[in-house]
Amino acid sequence: MINARIEIDDLNESLNTKIPDGDYETLAGYLLVKIGHIPKINEQIEIDDYRFIVISASRRRIQHVKMIRVGTTNPKD
């Protein structure tokens, strides 16, 4: 499980991911920019090489997600 407030640079460095820079600083911001709404718990979001599963969220923010590289069976959590 990943705290969605993690900064993109830290996420890329710690998990060797390649999420691009953009108009966001955190994983939550990245997901919000990509899907345009606050996702519900258990909602799955596929972006490029990753599937994000929302583990916890409030009405106003994404809190925790599970991140899985698409095509593998090893979740990054």
Secondary structure, 3 states (H helix, E strand, C coil): CEECCCEHHHHHHHHCCCCCCCCCCEHHHHHHHHHCCCCCCCCEEEECCEEEEEEEECCCCEEEEEEEECCCCCEEC
